[in-house]
């Protein structure tokens, strides 16, 4: 089975764009050296950044039997990629990591400046979970319709597609990666409250139906695939 790695990325028009570009310029050669198809799509829609819209573009451009998603600040882990492909021979999807650890600012900048190597990175904290780092078969993407492009900005879109995959195919096998490693970048505005439009979308259309396979498989019929959408 062939693998496509999709890493949505844009640096233009963002306050921390220069730093994000430096991080990606450092990491990209490592990803390219792995030999898998690498797609780095941007969000084609107007307004706030949508990871989901960018990711959908990446899937359309990709050709692999298995698709894995990462961020442009994540260190590559060849063993996890190989294990993901192997698991997808008998599973439609897998959560690739169980947790995330974050490099601190000073050591990330030292790495980018060539003052240390990756063994010298200092890790500030962990997340406690890792949502949205998936590997899945192209058949699963086609059957479910993929990630919902109505999720814009921060939050809940990862949970939503995880709910779809779980309802459709059952829980993920044990993640092959214990800890996803992420380089520092300036913090994203994070609002988990009901003031975040993604909160309403998720709790209205996803959370009440987590175990309803038929409902989740028909989810993509509830939003238009012919144009990028936002929600109010």
LOSE-724100 format. One record per residue (C-alpha): residue number from 1; residue in three letters; z, x negated, y negated. Coordinates in pm, whole numbers. Layout:
N
NUM; ala; Z; X; Y
...
//
This chain:
232
1; unk; 0; 0; 0
2; unk; -87; -129; -346
3; unk; 154; -119; -639
4; unk; 104; -39; -1006
5; unk; 382; -135; -1248
6; unk; 387; 72; -1566
7; unk; 573; -59; -1870
8; unk; 527; 165; -2176
9; unk; 536; -47; -2487
10; unk; 479; -37; -2859
11; unk; 611; -261; -3133
12; unk; 425; -120; -3432
13; unk; 596; 117; -3670
14; unk; 947; 55; -3538
15; unk; 1232; -113; -3730
16; unk; 1294; -358; -3446
17; unk; 928; -405; -3359
18; unk; 920; -779; -3427
19; unk; 1208; -843; -3188
20; unk; 1067; -615; -2917
21; unk; 736; -798; -2944
22; unk; 913; -1133; -2899
23; unk; 1092; -1003; -2589
24; unk; 770; -873; -2439
25; unk; 580; -1192; -2523
26; unk; 847; -1379; -2326
27; unk; 852; -1141; -2028
28; unk; 488; -1046; -1992
29; unk; 372; -1371; -1825
30; unk; 641; -1324; -1560
31; unk; 521; -973; -1482
32; unk; 156; -1082; -1476
33; unk; 236; -1366; -1237
34; unk; 359; -1119; -973
35; unk; 2; -1012; -898
36; unk; 55; -635; -912
37; unk; -150; -412; -1136
38; unk; 31; -409; -1471
39; unk; -24; -126; -1720
40; unk; 135; -132; -2068
41; unk; 46; 204; -2226
42; unk; 141; 323; -2572
43; unk; 230; 677; -2671
44; unk; -91; 852; -2778
45; unk; 85; 1141; -2951
46; unk; 193; 1195; -3310
47; unk; 548; 1179; -3433
48; unk; 846; 1023; -3258
49; unk; 797; 792; -2961
50; unk; 768; 967; -2625
51; unk; 820; 748; -2320
52; unk; 693; 1037; -2108
53; unk; 362; 1065; -2293
54; unk; 309; 690; -2274
55; unk; 400; 684; -1907
56; unk; 151; 961; -1831
57; unk; -124; 755; -1994
58; unk; -22; 461; -1776
59; unk; -45; 662; -1456
60; unk; -391; 785; -1554
61; unk; -501; 424; -1603
62; unk; -345; 294; -1283
63; unk; -487; 272; -930
64; unk; -193; 183; -705
65; unk; -76; 384; -406
66; unk; 280; 333; -534
67; unk; 388; 345; -898
68; unk; 697; 177; -1040
69; unk; 825; 203; -1396
70; unk; 1011; -53; -1604
71; unk; 1092; -121; -1966
72; unk; 949; -402; -2177
73; unk; 1294; -565; -2193
74; unk; 1362; -571; -1816
75; unk; 1355; -891; -1613
76; unk; 1116; -861; -1317
77; unk; 1259; -865; -966
78; unk; 988; -931; -704
79; unk; 1217; -851; -410
80; unk; 1292; -504; -548
81; unk; 922; -437; -605
82; unk; 840; -538; -248
83; unk; 1123; -322; -113
84; unk; 1005; -27; -322
85; unk; 658; -41; -171
86; unk; 808; -70; 177
87; unk; 1037; 230; 121
88; unk; 750; 440; -13
89; unk; 576; 405; 322
90; unk; 831; 654; 457
91; unk; 966; 819; 138
92; unk; 786; 986; -150
93; unk; 1019; 830; -407
94; unk; 1304; 588; -454
95; unk; 1549; 515; -735
96; unk; 1495; 142; -765
97; unk; 1834; 38; -909
98; unk; 2190; 166; -896
99; unk; 2312; 14; -1226
100; unk; 2200; -175; -1537
101; unk; 2355; -483; -1696
102; unk; 2279; -585; -2052
103; unk; 2242; -936; -2188
104; unk; 2424; -992; -2516
105; unk; 2252; -1055; -2846
106; unk; 2332; -1423; -2892
107; unk; 2216; -1535; -2549
108; unk; 1902; -1320; -2567
109; unk; 1807; -1483; -2897
110; unk; 1889; -1826; -2755
111; unk; 1659; -1753; -2460
112; unk; 1375; -1646; -2688
113; unk; 1427; -1960; -2900
114; unk; 1404; -2181; -2590
115; unk; 1763; -2303; -2618
116; unk; 1871; -2171; -2274
117; unk; 1704; -2050; -1958
118; unk; 1775; -1717; -1787
119; unk; 2063; -1866; -1590
120; unk; 2239; -1914; -1923
121; unk; 2226; -1548; -2025
122; unk; 2561; -1385; -2097
123; unk; 2603; -1025; -1987
124; unk; 2794; -792; -2217
125; unk; 2843; -472; -2016
126; unk; 2695; -243; -1751
127; unk; 2579; 116; -1770
128; unk; 2748; 269; -1467
129; unk; 2424; 422; -1345
130; unk; 2049; 371; -1363
131; unk; 1835; 679; -1426
132; unk; 1460; 668; -1478
133; unk; 1375; 354; -1286
134; unk; 1165; 513; -1014
135; unk; 915; 409; -754
136; unk; 704; 691; -614
137; unk; 380; 759; -437
138; unk; 73; 874; -620
139; unk; 77; 1181; -396
140; unk; 424; 1269; -530
141; unk; 303; 1235; -888
142; unk; 4; 1456; -819
143; unk; 209; 1721; -641
144; unk; 485; 1740; -903
145; unk; 267; 1695; -1210
146; unk; 468; 1396; -1326
147; unk; 704; 1351; -1619
148; unk; 730; 1623; -1880
149; unk; 558; 1516; -2207
150; unk; 774; 1750; -2414
151; unk; 1061; 1500; -2405
152; unk; 1040; 1301; -2729
153; unk; 1277; 1033; -2853
154; unk; 1596; 959; -2662
155; unk; 1753; 1134; -2368
156; unk; 1724; 1371; -2074
157; unk; 1360; 1313; -1975
158; unk; 1464; 1066; -1705
159; unk; 1718; 1311; -1568
160; unk; 1455; 1584; -1565
161; unk; 1200; 1400; -1352
162; unk; 1475; 1274; -1124
163; unk; 1574; 1637; -1068
164; unk; 1212; 1724; -986
165; unk; 1176; 1442; -735
166; unk; 1511; 1521; -573
167; unk; 1434; 1891; -539
168; unk; 1086; 1824; -404
169; unk; 1160; 1540; -160
170; unk; 1536; 1509; -122
171; unk; 1769; 1238; -250
172; unk; 1651; 881; -293
173; unk; 1728; 632; -18
174; unk; 1972; 360; -118
175; unk; 1829; 177; -422
176; unk; 1694; -165; -323
177; unk; 1823; -316; -649
178; unk; 2194; -336; -726
179; unk; 2157; -433; -1092
180; unk; 1865; -402; -1332
181; unk; 1880; -683; -1591
182; unk; 1794; -593; -1950
183; unk; 1758; -824; -2249
184; unk; 1923; -729; -2576
185; unk; 1746; -522; -2838
186; unk; 1878; -326; -3137
187; unk; 2037; 0; -3028
188; unk; 1841; 322; -3007
189; unk; 1983; 628; -3178
190; unk; 2153; 814; -2892
191; unk; 2264; 1173; -2934
192; unk; 2366; 1350; -2612
193; unk; 2480; 1664; -2796
194; unk; 2311; 2002; -2831
195; unk; 2172; 1882; -3164
196; unk; 1922; 1675; -2965
197; unk; 1621; 1900; -2885
198; unk; 1588; 1730; -2546
199; unk; 1934; 1863; -2457
200; unk; 1818; 2222; -2490
201; unk; 1497; 2165; -2299
202; unk; 1677; 1997; -2010
203; unk; 1965; 2241; -1983
204; unk; 1737; 2542; -2021
205; unk; 1453; 2452; -1785
206; unk; 1583; 2185; -1547
207; unk; 1958; 2174; -1489
208; unk; 1995; 2535; -1361
209; unk; 1722; 2479; -1098
210; unk; 1810; 2139; -953
211; unk; 1790; 2259; -591
212; unk; 1495; 2496; -633
213; unk; 1198; 2313; -479
214; unk; 937; 2578; -555
215; unk; 1049; 2605; -915
216; unk; 1042; 2230; -969
217; unk; 702; 2188; -807
218; unk; 565; 2451; -1045
219; unk; 726; 2287; -1350
220; unk; 405; 2124; -1468
221; unk; 245; 2468; -1493
222; unk; 494; 2543; -1770
223; unk; 358; 2287; -2009
224; unk; 6; 2208; -2116
225; unk; -164; 1903; -1967
226; unk; -455; 1930; -2207
227; unk; -267; 1809; -2516
228; unk; 53; 1630; -2611
229; unk; 334; 1872; -2687
230; unk; 662; 1861; -2866
231; unk; 939; 2120; -2859
232; unk; 1140; 2272; -3137
//
